[in-house]
Amino acid sequence: MMNLIDLHCDTISRLMTAGGSHNLADNDLSIDLGGMQKAGTLVQFFACFVHAVSYEDAGLTDGSTGRHMPAQISPKAWDRAYQAVLEMAGRIDGEQNDRIRTAHSYGEIRKNQEQGMISAVKAAEEGGILNGRLERLEELYDAGIRLITLTWNYPNCLGFPNSRTGDIMESGLTEFGFQAVERMNELGMIVDVSHLSDGGFWDCIKASCVPVCASHSNARALCPHPRNLTDEMLKALGEKGGVAGLNFYPAFLCENGVAVVDDIARHAVHMIKTGGEDVAAVGTDFDGFDSEPHEGWISHVSEMELVWEAMRKRGITPRQLDKVMSLNALRVIREAMK
């Protein structure tokens, strides 16, 4: 039975750098075709992720974290990153076979399902690739992109990222960001608020005329990381008809960073109690993080049944579980993705 929609993974980005014969059918990553079939995947959103600073000629480094932290990413780097996203979108097309096919609408997803095929939906993770050019949304749409994560961890032309710095966290969308949200609504591209600042989140809730999603974010009340959503945000997301995809990255599940599957279920229960049973979805973030294997954890899509069992033990009903698995995300796809 095909009953899993995963709103976010970084598998394509990893395959692009793996080289050789690695592909969706044969790799050592967290997502492959066999695993998706075992999990009953209906739709897998593949993020075309770009770390924009890596496209700079040179970057500044924050010595405390080792991360590149440029004061401002250059227009040239954004343009290079944009081309990289287009290349990744093409790679997704090249992964199609008799088990998986790209989908660009709710109707195509249903058609693929009728034929027993997994649907691959293309997403772009880092809205800065627009580089202030609204026409790029049409180009990305034509390339099959149907969801855009507005920011990653850097300020860009659309807005500001999540941050532990108050003034950044409170900053909202730019004027261009508002224009982009409006155009995405018109085209039928899902607005993704994961990674966005709190101010940007609230601007999207107000500005979007269709439901938005936080493709891979958890509950801040249970794990106080700025990438997670506050209870007020979960309520607003539910009222908007949107969803939050449960993120399996341990640092977003518990403060000590050593998560077990029950932590995913714990966040699901909180989302349902806080934002309603229509708000919780799945956004694994598989292949977007590394974590040490340990007892009680999940490291591959083929092990998803462990997550469902943990949710059942937490008292999530069969109806609610169906919604978390796919129905909530499918509703957003039907309403926001053309």
C-alpha positions in Angstrom: 0.0 0.0 0.0 1.4 3.4 -1.0 0.8 5.6 2.0 3.9 7.7 2.8 4.6 11.2 1.6 8.0 12.6 2.7 8.2 16.3 2.2 12.0 16.6 2.3 15.1 14.6 1.7 18.6 15.6 0.5 19.3 12.4 -1.4 19.7 14.0 -4.9 22.2 16.5 -3.6 24.2 13.6 -2.1 24.0 11.6 -5.3 25.3 14.6 -7.3 28.5 14.5 -5.3 28.8 10.7 -4.9 29.8 10.1 -8.5 30.3 6.7 -10.1 27.4 4.4 -10.5 25.5 5.7 -7.5 21.8 6.3 -8.2 18.4 6.0 -6.6 18.3 2.2 -7.3 21.8 1.5 -5.9 23.4 3.6 -3.1 24.5 3.5 0.5 22.3 6.5 1.5 19.2 6.6 3.6 16.8 6.7 0.6 16.8 4.2 -2.3 14.2 2.7 -4.5 14.0 -0.6 -2.6 13.6 1.2 0.7 10.9 3.5 -0.6 9.0 0.5 -2.0 9.2 -1.3 1.4 8.0 1.9 3.2 5.1 2.2 0.8 6.2 5.6 -0.5 3.6 7.5 -2.5 5.5 10.7 -2.9 9.1 11.7 -2.2 10.0 15.3 -2.4 13.6 15.6 -3.5 15.3 18.8 -2.4 17.7 20.4 -4.8 19.8 21.9 -2.0 22.6 24.4 -2.5 25.0 25.6 0.1 25.4 29.0 -1.5 28.8 29.9 0.0 30.4 26.9 -1.6 29.8 28.7 -4.9 31.9 31.7 -3.8 35.4 32.2 -5.0 36.3 32.6 -1.3 34.4 32.6 1.9 34.8 33.7 5.5 34.8 31.0 8.2 33.3 31.2 11.7 36.1 29.6 13.7 33.8 28.4 16.5 31.7 26.2 14.2 33.9 25.7 11.2 31.0 26.9 9.0 31.5 29.4 6.2 29.7 32.6 7.4 30.0 35.3 4.7 28.8 38.8 5.5 27.0 38.7 2.2 26.9 36.1 -0.6 27.8 37.5 -3.9 25.4 37.7 -6.9 27.8 35.5 -8.8 27.6 32.8 -6.2 23.8 32.9 -6.2 23.8 32.6 -10.0 26.1 29.6 -9.9 23.9 28.0 -7.2 20.9 28.6 -9.4 22.5 26.7 -12.3 23.3 23.9 -9.8 19.7 23.6 -8.9 18.7 23.3 -12.5 21.3 20.5 -12.9 19.9 18.6 -9.9 16.4 19.0 -11.3 17.6 17.4 -14.5 19.2 14.6 -12.5 15.9 13.8 -10.9 14.4 13.4 -14.4 17.2 11.0 -15.2 16.4 8.8 -12.3 13.0 7.8 -13.6 12.3 4.2 -14.4 9.5 1.7 -14.1 9.3 2.2 -10.4 9.5 6.0 -10.0 8.3 8.9 -12.1 8.4 12.7 -11.6 5.1 14.4 -10.8 4.1 18.0 -11.2 0.5 18.0 -9.9 -2.0 16.2 -7.7 -3.4 14.6 -10.8 0.0 13.2 -11.9 0.6 11.8 -8.4 -2.8 10.0 -8.6 -2.0 8.7 -12.1 1.4 7.4 -11.0 -0.3 5.8 -7.9 -2.8 4.0 -10.2 0.2 2.5 -12.1 1.9 1.4 -8.9 4.7 4.0 -9.3 6.3 6.3 -6.7 6.1 10.0 -7.5 9.2 12.2 -7.3 8.5 15.9 -6.7 11.2 18.4 -7.2 11.9 21.1 -4.6 14.5 23.8 -4.3 16.1 24.4 -0.9 17.4 27.9 -0.9 15.3 30.7 -2.4 18.3 33.0 -2.7 18.9 31.4 -6.1 16.3 33.7 -7.4 18.8 36.5 -6.9 16.2 39.2 -7.1 14.9 37.9 -10.5 11.2 37.0 -10.3 11.3 35.5 -13.8 13.4 32.7 -12.4 10.3 31.3 -10.7 8.8 30.6 -14.1 12.1 29.0 -15.2 12.2 26.8 -12.1 8.5 25.9 -12.6 9.3 24.9 -16.2 12.1 22.7 -14.8 9.6 20.9 -12.6 10.2 22.6 -9.3 7.0 22.6 -7.2 8.2 23.6 -3.8 10.7 26.3 -2.7 12.3 26.5 0.8 12.6 30.3 1.0 15.8 30.5 2.9 18.5 28.1 4.2 20.8 29.5 6.9 21.8 32.8 5.3 19.9 36.0 4.6 18.9 36.2 0.9 16.7 38.3 -1.4 13.5 36.8 0.0 14.1 37.2 3.7 16.1 36.0 6.8 16.9 32.6 8.2 16.2 31.2 11.7 18.7 32.5 14.2 19.5 32.8 17.8 20.0 36.5 17.3 16.8 38.4 18.1 16.8 41.1 15.4 17.5 38.5 12.7 14.8 36.1 14.0 12.2 38.9 14.1 13.0 40.2 10.6 10.4 39.3 8.0 10.2 38.9 4.2 11.7 41.5 1.9 9.6 43.4 -0.6 10.9 41.0 -3.2 10.0 38.1 -0.8 6.4 39.2 -0.8 6.3 39.4 -4.6 7.8 35.9 -4.8 5.2 34.4 -2.5 2.4 35.9 -4.5 3.9 34.6 -7.8 4.5 31.1 -6.3 0.8 31.0 -5.4 -0.1 32.0 -8.9 2.1 29.4 -10.5 1.3 26.6 -8.1 4.5 26.2 -6.1 4.4 25.3 -2.5 5.8 28.0 -0.1 8.1 26.2 2.4 8.8 28.1 5.6 11.3 25.7 7.1 14.6 27.5 7.9 12.8 30.8 7.8 13.0 33.4 10.6 10.0 33.7 12.8 9.2 37.1 11.2 9.3 35.5 7.8 7.0 32.7 8.9 4.3 35.1 10.0 4.7 37.1 6.8 4.1 34.0 4.8 1.0 33.0 6.9 -0.5 36.4 6.1 0.7 36.8 2.5 0.0 33.3 1.0 -3.5 32.8 -0.3 -3.1 29.0 -0.1 -1.7 26.7 2.6 2.0 26.8 3.3 4.2 24.1 4.7 7.2 23.7 7.0 8.6 20.8 5.1 11.0 19.6 7.8 10.5 21.3 11.2 9.6 20.1 14.7 8.0 21.5 17.8 10.1 24.1 19.6 8.3 23.5 22.9 9.9 20.0 23.0 13.3 21.0 21.6 14.1 24.7 21.8 16.0 25.0 18.5 15.2 28.1 16.4 14.6 25.8 13.4 11.6 24.4 15.1 8.1 25.9 15.3 6.5 27.5 18.4 3.1 26.4 19.6 1.6 29.7 18.2 3.2 28.8 14.8 1.8 25.3 14.8 -1.7 26.7 15.6 -1.4 29.3 12.8 -0.2 26.6 10.4 -3.1 24.4 11.2 -5.6 27.3 10.8 -4.0 28.1 7.4 -4.5 24.5 6.3 -0.8 23.9 6.2 1.5 21.2 7.5 4.7 20.6 9.4 6.9 17.7 8.3 8.4 15.8 11.2 12.2 16.1 10.9 14.3 13.1 11.9 17.5 15.2 12.6 18.3 14.4 16.2 19.3 18.0 17.1 15.8 19.1 16.2 14.2 16.3 18.3 15.9 16.5 21.6 18.4 18.8 23.3 21.0 16.2 23.9 21.0 15.2 20.2 20.8 11.5 20.9 17.3 10.7 19.6 15.2 7.5 19.5 12.2 6.8 17.3 9.9 7.6 20.2 11.1 11.2 20.0 9.6 11.5 16.6 6.3 10.2 17.9 6.5 12.6 20.9 6.7 15.6 18.5 3.9 14.2 16.4 1.6 14.0 19.5 2.5 17.5 20.4 1.8 18.8 16.9 -1.6 17.1 16.9 -2.6 18.4 20.4 -1.4 21.9 19.6 -2.2 22.5 15.9 -4.8 19.9 15.3 -4.7 16.5 13.6 -4.5 18.1 10.2 -1.1 19.8 10.8 1.4 16.9 11.3 3.1 15.3 8.3 6.5 13.8 7.5 9.7 15.5 6.3 12.5 13.2 7.2 15.4 15.3 6.1 17.1 11.9 5.3 20.5 12.4 3.7 20.6 15.9 5.0 22.4 15.0 8.2 24.7 12.4 9.7 24.0 10.6 13.0 25.6 7.7 14.7 23.5 4.5 14.5 22.3 3.3 17.9 19.5 1.1 19.4 16.1 2.5 19.0 16.9 4.8 16.0 16.0 4.8 12.4 18.6 5.4 9.6 16.8 4.2 6.4 13.5 4.8 4.8 12.8 1.0 4.8 12.5 1.2 8.6 9.5 3.6 8.6 7.3 1.0 10.3 9.2 1.7 13.5 8.0 5.3 13.4 4.4 4.3 12.8 4.5 1.7 15.7 6.0 4.4 18.0 3.1 6.7 17.1 0.5 4.0 17.8 2.1 3.3 21.2 1.8 7.1 21.9 -1.9 6.9 21.3 -2.1 8.3 17.8 -5.3 6.8 16.3 -5.4 5.0 12.9 -7.2 8.0 11.4 -4.6 10.4 12.7 -1.8 8.1 11.6 -3.2 8.1 8.0 -3.2 11.9 8.1 0.4 12.0 9.3 1.6 9.4 6.8 0.1 11.1 3.7 -3.3 12.6 3.8 -2.4 16.0 5.4 0.5 16.5 2.9 -1.7 15.3 0.0 -4.3 18.0 0.9 -1.7 20.7 0.7 -0.5 19.3 -2.6 -4.0 19.4 -4.0 -4.6 23.0 -2.9 -1.2 24.6 -3.5 0.5 22.7 -6.3 -0.7 23.1 -9.8 
